[in-house]
Amino acid sequence: MRRLLGFGFVVALVIGALFIGNNLPSERSEDAATAAATPIVPVSTATIQQRTMMSTEEFDGTLGYAGEGVIISGISGTYTRLPKEGDILTLGDKIYEVDGSASSYLMYGSRPAYRLLSTDSPNGPDIKQLEESLKRLGYLDKKTQTDRDFRQKTKAAVKRWEKRTGQAKNGLIDPGQVTFLPGDVRVTQVLPELGTRSQAGGVLAHTSGTDLVVSFDLGADRRDILAVADEVSVELPDGTIAPGIVSEIDSVAQTLAGASEPTVAVTIELTDATTVGDLDGAEVTVSVVRQTRPDVLTVPVDALLALREGGYALEMVADDGSSYLTLAEVGLFDDDGVEVSGDFKAGDKVVVPA
């Protein structure tokens, strides 16, 4: 037998004498008590605690912005205004300008702008998403029901929007006048330079979402340790701990370049992204709780005595300062100690290396 992290041979002899048939007597002999109270190495005491234990596992992750997309130019001419990398574009923002006057504005929608919209236009989903954007911007009455028809109410709302943004007030929507995107975007790359010629249909910029997320790769054979909506902790480069929630786990495993085993991509959504700051691309540590044990007794790991016969014991400190040995069943380990059970209670003292 030996004490974890270094205990002496005399202690081993004492325990070997005490443990017969793997049973530790409930009474201690005077000799055993005297021997156990005479440590070979400097010792101190620790208190048995009752607390909730959590077994966690850590993964290396990376902060980044979720999603990828592009902005397509819809107006021909010379670029006189362009967005900048890192810009956040939201509903109603001017995205770019051509020839010093013609501009394109961000509206929400999944269907791209592809035709002139007016009271003569056949109905369609692009009209409905235009109306919904105008309504959110305050140019269409909140009580108005949006639909797929470009009616007089739509024309009037377009005129109000054109007037407010300094455009020609004609109540029409040219194909390049609006750029429909699913939501707000962050510009990650701008392709053309100011003064170059624009070609309708060409890629103007690459984009991402506006929310910082954490991503990491999880071994495909360990897919069952996490589920969408599980809570995790993310340690940032400055040591700050940010809470997060699993928002997505890829269903298809991939073997990355240089890797030998397939993995699935896991995405963590930060509960409070304001605590992160501008840390795009930063390396972080994701802590996943594997197991939780509430209201258990714990001791420092180095309080354990490993028995030659198998199992563990603790060296207990009596009220009179003497010590004795008692068996301990070992359970969960965490960073702060180990779960134990046996003939002891919270508040009892155990011997640990000094």
C-alpha positions as CSV (number, residue, x, y, z in Angstrom):
1,M,0.0,0.0,0.0
2,R,1.1,3.6,-0.6
3,R,-0.3,7.1,-0.1
4,L,-1.1,8.8,-3.4
5,L,1.5,11.4,-4.2
6,G,4.0,9.9,-1.7
7,F,3.7,8.4,1.7
8,G,6.2,6.3,3.6
9,F,7.0,2.7,4.1
10,V,6.0,2.7,7.8
11,V,2.5,3.8,6.9
12,A,2.4,0.9,4.4
13,L,3.4,-1.6,7.2
14,V,0.8,-0.2,9.5
15,I,-2.0,-0.6,7.0
16,G,-0.8,-4.0,6.0
17,A,-1.1,-5.1,9.7
18,L,-4.5,-3.5,10.1
19,F,-6.2,-4.9,6.9
20,I,-6.8,-8.6,7.1
21,G,-9.1,-10.1,4.5
22,N,-9.7,-6.7,3.1
23,N,-11.7,-5.7,6.2
24,L,-10.6,-2.8,8.4
25,P,-11.6,-3.1,12.1
26,S,-13.9,-0.4,13.4
27,E,-11.8,-0.2,16.6
28,R,-8.2,0.9,16.4
29,S,-5.5,-0.6,18.6
30,E,-3.3,1.6,20.7
31,D,-0.3,0.6,18.6
32,A,-2.0,1.3,15.3
33,A,-3.2,4.7,16.5
34,T,0.3,5.6,17.7
35,A,1.9,4.5,14.5
36,A,-0.7,6.3,12.3
37,A,-0.2,9.4,14.3
38,T,3.5,9.4,13.5
39,P,3.9,10.5,9.9
40,I,7.2,10.1,8.1
41,V,6.6,13.2,5.9
42,P,5.3,16.6,7.0
43,V,1.5,16.5,7.0
44,S,-1.5,18.8,7.6
45,T,-5.2,18.3,7.8
46,A,-8.2,18.9,5.4
47,T,-11.9,19.0,6.2
48,I,-14.3,16.5,4.5
49,Q,-16.7,18.7,2.6
50,Q,-20.2,18.1,1.3
51,R,-20.8,19.7,-2.1
52,T,-21.9,19.2,-5.7
53,M,-19.2,17.6,-7.9
54,M,-19.0,18.0,-11.7
55,S,-16.8,15.9,-14.0
56,T,-15.8,18.1,-17.0
57,E,-13.9,17.6,-20.2
58,E,-12.2,20.4,-22.1
59,F,-11.9,21.0,-25.9
60,D,-9.9,23.5,-27.9
61,G,-12.3,25.9,-29.7
62,T,-12.1,29.0,-31.9
63,L,-14.2,32.2,-31.7
64,G,-15.6,33.3,-35.0
65,Y,-18.7,34.8,-36.6
66,A,-21.4,32.3,-37.6
67,G,-22.6,31.9,-41.2
68,E,-21.2,32.8,-44.6
69,G,-22.7,34.7,-47.5
70,V,-22.2,37.2,-50.3
71,I,-23.5,40.5,-51.4
72,I,-24.2,40.7,-55.2
73,S,-23.9,44.0,-57.0
74,G,-27.2,45.0,-58.7
75,I,-26.2,48.3,-60.3
76,S,-23.8,48.9,-63.3
77,G,-21.5,52.0,-63.2
78,T,-18.5,53.2,-61.2
79,Y,-18.3,52.5,-57.5
80,T,-18.2,55.7,-55.5
81,R,-19.0,54.2,-52.1
82,L,-18.2,50.7,-50.7
83,P,-18.6,49.1,-47.3
84,K,-15.5,48.3,-45.3
85,E,-14.3,45.0,-43.8
86,G,-15.7,44.6,-40.4
87,D,-18.8,46.8,-41.1
88,I,-22.1,45.6,-39.6
89,L,-24.9,46.2,-42.1
90,T,-28.4,46.3,-40.7
91,L,-31.9,46.8,-42.1
92,G,-32.2,50.0,-44.1
93,D,-28.4,50.6,-44.3
94,K,-26.9,51.9,-47.5
95,I,-24.6,49.2,-48.7
96,Y,-22.8,50.8,-51.7
97,E,-23.2,53.6,-54.2
98,V,-22.6,53.8,-58.0
99,D,-21.9,57.0,-60.1
100,G,-22.4,59.2,-57.1
101,S,-26.1,58.8,-56.9
102,A,-27.5,55.3,-57.4
103,S,-27.4,53.3,-54.2
104,S,-28.5,49.9,-52.9
105,Y,-30.0,49.5,-49.4
106,L,-30.3,46.4,-47.3
107,M,-33.8,44.9,-46.9
108,Y,-34.6,41.6,-45.3
109,G,-35.6,38.7,-47.5
110,S,-34.6,35.3,-48.8
111,R,-35.5,36.0,-52.4
112,P,-33.0,38.2,-54.3
113,A,-34.1,41.4,-56.1
114,Y,-34.4,40.6,-59.8
115,R,-37.1,42.8,-61.3
116,L,-38.7,46.2,-61.3
117,L,-41.4,46.5,-58.6
118,S,-44.3,48.8,-59.2
119,T,-48.1,48.8,-59.2
120,D,-47.9,47.0,-62.6
121,S,-45.9,44.1,-61.2
122,P,-47.4,40.7,-60.9
123,N,-47.7,39.6,-57.3
124,G,-44.9,37.6,-55.7
125,P,-42.9,36.9,-52.5
126,D,-40.4,39.7,-53.3
127,I,-43.2,42.2,-52.9
128,K,-44.2,40.7,-49.5
129,Q,-40.6,40.8,-48.2
130,L,-40.3,44.4,-49.4
131,E,-43.4,45.4,-47.5
132,E,-42.3,43.6,-44.4
133,S,-39.0,45.5,-44.4
134,L,-40.7,48.9,-45.0
135,K,-43.1,48.1,-42.2
136,R,-40.2,47.3,-39.8
137,L,-38.5,50.6,-40.9
138,G,-41.7,52.5,-40.1
139,Y,-42.7,53.5,-43.7
140,L,-45.7,51.2,-43.8
141,D,-48.4,51.5,-41.1
142,K,-48.0,48.8,-38.4
143,K,-51.6,47.9,-38.8
144,T,-51.3,47.2,-42.5
145,Q,-51.3,43.5,-43.4
146,T,-48.4,42.7,-45.8
147,D,-49.1,40.7,-48.9
148,R,-47.7,39.8,-52.3
149,D,-49.3,42.7,-54.1
150,F,-47.7,46.0,-54.9
151,R,-50.6,48.3,-54.3
152,Q,-51.0,52.0,-53.7
153,K,-50.2,51.6,-50.0
154,T,-46.9,49.9,-51.1
155,K,-46.1,52.7,-53.5
156,A,-46.8,55.4,-50.9
157,A,-44.5,53.6,-48.4
158,V,-41.8,53.4,-51.0
159,K,-42.1,57.1,-51.7
160,R,-41.8,57.9,-48.0
161,W,-38.6,55.8,-47.8
162,E,-37.1,57.3,-51.0
163,K,-37.7,60.8,-49.6
164,R,-36.1,60.1,-46.3
165,T,-33.1,58.5,-47.9
166,G,-32.6,61.2,-50.5
167,Q,-33.5,59.1,-53.5
168,A,-35.6,60.1,-56.5
169,K,-39.2,59.9,-55.2
170,N,-41.0,57.8,-57.8
171,G,-42.5,55.0,-55.8
172,L,-40.7,52.3,-57.9
173,I,-38.1,49.8,-56.9
174,D,-35.4,49.1,-59.4
175,P,-33.7,45.7,-59.2
176,G,-30.4,47.1,-57.7
177,Q,-32.1,49.7,-55.5
178,V,-32.5,47.1,-52.7
179,T,-30.4,44.1,-51.7
180,F,-32.4,41.4,-50.0
181,L,-30.5,39.5,-47.3
182,P,-31.8,37.1,-44.7
183,G,-30.7,39.4,-41.9
184,D,-27.9,41.7,-40.6
185,V,-24.4,40.8,-41.8
186,R,-20.8,41.5,-41.0
187,V,-18.6,42.4,-44.0
188,T,-15.6,40.0,-44.1
189,Q,-14.1,40.9,-47.5
190,V,-14.8,43.6,-50.1
191,L,-13.7,42.6,-53.6
192,P,-13.8,45.8,-55.8
193,E,-11.9,49.0,-55.2
194,L,-13.4,52.5,-55.2
195,G,-13.5,53.9,-58.8
196,T,-13.6,50.5,-60.5
197,R,-16.5,49.5,-62.7
198,S,-19.5,47.6,-61.3
199,Q,-21.1,44.8,-63.1
200,A,-24.6,43.8,-62.1
201,G,-24.6,40.2,-60.9
202,G,-20.9,40.3,-59.7
203,V,-19.9,39.5,-56.1
204,L,-19.4,42.7,-54.2
205,A,-18.5,41.4,-50.8
206,H,-18.3,38.3,-48.6
207,T,-20.2,38.3,-45.3
208,S,-20.7,36.4,-42.1
209,G,-23.4,36.6,-39.4
210,T,-23.1,39.2,-36.7
211,D,-23.0,36.9,-33.7
212,L,-19.7,35.5,-32.3
213,V,-19.8,31.8,-31.8
214,V,-17.4,29.1,-30.7
215,S,-16.7,26.1,-32.9
216,F,-14.7,23.0,-32.2
217,D,-14.4,19.5,-33.6
218,L,-15.7,16.5,-31.6
219,G,-14.8,12.9,-32.4
220,A,-17.6,11.3,-34.3
221,D,-17.5,8.3,-31.9
222,R,-18.2,10.6,-29.0
223,R,-21.1,12.4,-30.6
224,D,-23.4,11.3,-27.7
225,I,-21.7,13.3,-25.0
226,L,-23.3,16.5,-26.3
227,A,-26.8,17.5,-27.4
228,V,-28.2,20.7,-28.8
229,A,-29.3,23.1,-26.0
230,D,-26.6,21.7,-23.6
231,E,-25.0,24.3,-21.4
232,V,-21.2,24.7,-21.6
233,S,-18.5,27.1,-20.3
234,V,-16.1,29.0,-22.5
235,E,-12.8,30.2,-21.1
236,L,-11.6,33.3,-23.1
237,P,-7.9,34.2,-23.6
238,D,-8.0,36.6,-20.6
239,G,-9.3,33.9,-18.3
240,T,-12.9,35.2,-18.3
241,I,-15.5,32.4,-18.2
242,A,-18.4,33.0,-20.6
243,P,-21.5,30.8,-20.5
244,G,-22.7,29.2,-23.8
245,I,-25.2,26.8,-25.3
246,V,-24.8,24.2,-27.9
247,S,-26.6,25.6,-30.9
248,E,-25.7,23.1,-33.6
249,I,-24.0,19.7,-34.1
250,D,-23.3,18.6,-37.6
251,S,-25.0,15.4,-38.5
252,V,-22.3,14.4,-41.1
253,A,-18.9,13.4,-39.9
254,Q,-15.8,14.5,-41.8
255,T,-12.1,13.6,-41.6
256,L,-10.2,16.8,-41.6
257,A,-6.8,17.2,-43.4
258,G,-4.1,15.7,-41.2
259,A,-6.6,13.9,-38.9
260,S,-6.9,10.2,-38.6
261,E,-10.4,10.0,-37.1
262,P,-13.7,11.5,-38.4
263,T,-15.2,14.4,-36.4
264,V,-18.4,16.5,-36.3
265,A,-18.4,20.2,-36.0
266,V,-20.0,21.7,-32.9
267,T,-21.2,25.3,-32.7
268,I,-21.6,27.1,-29.3
269,E,-23.7,30.2,-29.0
270,L,-22.5,32.6,-26.3
271,T,-25.2,33.5,-23.8
272,D,-23.9,37.0,-23.4
273,A,-21.7,38.0,-26.4
274,T,-21.1,41.5,-25.0
275,T,-18.6,39.9,-22.6
276,V,-16.4,38.7,-25.5
277,G,-15.4,41.9,-27.2
278,D,-13.6,41.8,-30.5
279,L,-11.9,38.4,-30.3
280,D,-12.6,37.1,-33.8
281,G,-10.3,34.1,-34.4
282,A,-9.2,33.8,-30.8
283,E,-8.4,30.4,-29.3
284,V,-10.7,29.4,-26.4
285,T,-11.3,26.4,-24.1
286,V,-14.7,24.8,-24.0
287,S,-15.6,22.9,-20.8
288,V,-18.3,20.3,-21.1
289,V,-19.9,18.8,-18.0
290,R,-19.9,15.0,-18.3
291,Q,-21.4,14.1,-14.9
292,T,-22.9,15.8,-11.9
293,R,-23.1,14.5,-8.4
294,P,-25.0,16.6,-5.9
295,D,-24.4,16.7,-2.1
296,V,-21.6,14.2,-1.9
297,L,-18.7,14.0,0.5
298,T,-15.3,15.0,-0.9
299,V,-11.6,15.1,0.1
300,P,-8.5,16.3,-1.6
301,V,-7.1,13.5,-3.9
302,D,-3.9,13.3,-1.9
303,A,-5.8,12.3,1.2
304,L,-6.4,8.9,-0.3
305,L,-4.3,5.9,0.9
306,A,-4.0,3.2,-1.7
307,L,-4.2,-0.3,-0.3
308,R,-2.1,-3.2,-1.5
309,E,-5.2,-5.4,-1.2
310,G,-7.1,-3.0,-3.4
311,G,-9.3,0.0,-2.5
312,Y,-8.5,3.1,-0.5
313,A,-8.4,4.4,3.1
314,L,-8.4,7.7,4.8
315,E,-6.3,8.7,7.8
316,M,-8.9,10.3,10.1
317,V,-8.0,12.8,12.8
318,A,-9.8,12.2,16.1
319,D,-10.9,15.0,18.5
320,D,-7.9,14.3,20.8
321,G,-5.5,14.8,17.9
322,S,-4.7,11.1,17.3
323,S,-5.3,9.5,14.0
324,Y,-6.7,6.2,12.7
325,L,-7.5,4.6,9.4
326,T,-10.8,3.9,7.8
327,L,-12.0,2.4,4.5
328,A,-13.3,4.8,1.9
329,E,-15.2,4.1,-1.3
330,V,-14.1,6.3,-4.1
331,G,-16.4,7.9,-6.7
332,L,-16.2,10.9,-9.0
333,F,-13.0,13.0,-9.4
334,D,-12.9,16.7,-10.3
335,D,-10.4,19.5,-10.2
336,D,-11.0,20.1,-6.5
337,G,-11.0,16.6,-5.1
338,V,-12.6,13.1,-5.1
339,E,-16.0,11.8,-3.9
340,V,-15.7,9.4,-1.0
341,S,-18.1,7.5,1.2
342,G,-17.6,5.5,4.4
343,D,-17.7,5.8,8.2
344,F,-17.2,9.6,8.3
345,K,-19.2,12.7,7.8
346,A,-18.9,16.3,6.5
347,G,-16.6,18.4,8.9
348,D,-14.4,15.4,9.9
349,K,-10.6,16.0,9.5
350,V,-8.3,13.9,7.4
351,V,-4.5,13.8,7.1
352,V,-3.0,15.1,3.8
353,P,0.6,15.8,2.8
354,A,1.7,19.3,3.9
